């Protein structure tokens, strides 16, 4: 052991690097555990950056590390990784060893989130205390600045950054984001360092010189006014970083604060408020595009922070200063964590996602993140009670939360509304998202709380002049969010205005959720939902009809196959049970929207009546808005929007030469081509005679129209989809078609008929004559009674 201790650190690092490429994963982890236990911090200090990069990957993505984001929980290495990276495991022991000696590790500023990097490069100190007193000034200038982080901060920074660093997906692996080692580790770290019960466990690995000391804190800086981001006190130059002093109360929660600050900055702080205002223009290129995996991890963070905040002891909930005088730092941290750490950055993050996320089912991750944030009561100790008695609604104690997060409810609801009207609500996933939002906002008492918050915001300004002396703390200022306790603002008006002006600016134009403009948009949405519900019902009916037509008996030839059948059917992704679910989701969404915006049955009936009056009966009513041109139907702008939104569609069918349709799987390719050549020769030679025969109004004309393939024209004279006049005229000419005989079903039917004839001692010629006679009689019957039956059906 002594010989190992005397080994030079450079050799130790070289040996570990060599082992990482030659030895199995389990053996490498065992050797790392031994090294962490045996070597002092002075030598471990040199291998720490390499080890962290080898686990989480490099910040530029060149080193993939252990690929925790793609490591499924069922893999062989999963338990080895979790044991090594556990909060009480070997890796964290190494962190605490180095933390005790106050080693620091540099992170280039170029790898920080965009707003933080821009602020530093402009010479302005960022708001978050994570970056205070950490900047290193190289002689080359501000462009090569770096942060000097403590081991715990550096470890968590690399861990959080590995989520957003672009990496190459391992080939052949498709793992659910919530079923990976990374997702599970995030959950474990949150539960360990932000416990809902008890306190943060002390470090199980303490140095001989004493307990692990936290990073020092900077004093808080108060300011006045509504907008929490407009004060000049935030504009502190980076060369004047505040002096730091150790806070005795920091011993208990310094790791909790550091972990949360890192997670929020790395995962959420990619859009500043100024950038958010610029991004309202579609011409502005996005500086950062989150992934679905990223959003799912953010949702996990939001849910745990609500559970952490709601675990505040009842005696600490009181807003009186005396109640806080003997509060433990962890309990005080719970009281302020959501509003001061998360609210502003999450709001801008969600606003960006609502405006820029693709219009597909992956938006569900963003939607559920939003719904998780605006329903903190789901994560309280009384959660089970509220689930069993949903009629009680949202407890009144959450009114202050709704007021302090008013924009999260109203502005984001309007953003969701703008997305919904551009999606196809016949799709079950889109219908489900509308249902989820409507169900959440229809909870009893919630709409009243939101409306009360809007009323408080719209209260005249002169009422508040005597309150302007009140002091707030910015959510990002000061090393600790606890070191300067300020009196809670009990006035709802001031609280709501501070929230809105702080996030949207003093000159914002607030649009009411329960105002006239949005009510018009809601009525439009209800009409779209009603149209989508009718479309879903029609698709369900058509699917049932197609299933009936494709029954077992029809396969044996009880009726000739329709070559257009596979192209006439609507292209539907969600059939059967999915269509039923779509209809149910839309039906219940209508009910919930009527509850939220207090629409009575009469108003809803009037909307439905206006919807029905604008449509004719039959399938033609579902055609998009068109005008008839010289070459057929031409879509209008309204018609294009109807198709984009999935409100109306053309009944797509093949409108070229029926003989030139693609060869089906139930047809013999050789026979199709052979019969096409034969029928083409006959049609070319006798085309004039066929047309003259079909134009007759006597018995022979009826037979000719039956046997010569002449496409039917709809009774209303309108085509099922746009087609040119020349194409329509060419396809309506009578012609002989032998393609039906190339169908395997027809061939099998003929074979069965010949076998039946052989059983009754009929020869091939006699059987052929009988088959031709039967076909003639079938045509005779159809020509005599078919027209009458079709007219009666219309």
Secondary structure, 3 states (H helix, E strand, C coil): CHHHHHCCHHHHHHHHHHHHHHCCHHHHHHHHHHHHHHCCHHHHHHHHHHHHHHHHCCCCCCCCCCCHHHCECCCCCHHHHHHHHCCCCHHHHHHHHHHHCCCEEEEEHHHCCHHHHHHHHCCECCCCHHHCCCEECCCCCHHHCEEEEEHHHHHHHHHHHHHHCCCCCCCCCCCCHHHEHHHHHHHHHHHHHCCCCCCCCCCCCCECCECCCCCCEECCCEEECCCCCCCHHHCCECCCCCCEECCCCHHHHHHHHHHHHHHHHHHHCCCCHHHHHHCCCCCCCCCCCCCHHHHHHHHHHHHHHHHHHHCCCHHHCCCCHHHHCCCCHHHHHHHHHHHHHHHHHHHHHHHHHHHHCCCCHHHHHHHHHHHHHCCHHHHCCCHHHHHHCHHHCCCHHHHHHHHHCHHHHHHHHHHHHHHHCCCCCCCHHHHHHHHHHHHHHCCCCHHHHHHHHHHHHCCCHHHHHHHCCCEEECCCCCCCCCCCCCCCCCCHHHHHHHHHHHHHCCCCCCCCCCCHHHHHHHHHHHHHHHHHHHHHHHHHHHHHHHHHHCCHHHHCCCCCCCCCHHHHCCCCCCCCHHHHHHHHHHHHHHHHHHHHCCCCHHHHHHHHHHHHHCCCCCHHHHCCCEEEECCEEEECHHHHHHHHCCCCCCCCCCCCCHHHCCCCCCECHHHHHHHHHHHHHHHHHHHHHHHHHHCCCCHHHHHHHHHCCCCCCCCCCCCCCCCCHHHHHHHCCCCCCCHHHHEHHHHHHHHHHHHHHHHCCCCHHHHHHHHHHHHHHHHHHHHHHHHHHHHHHC
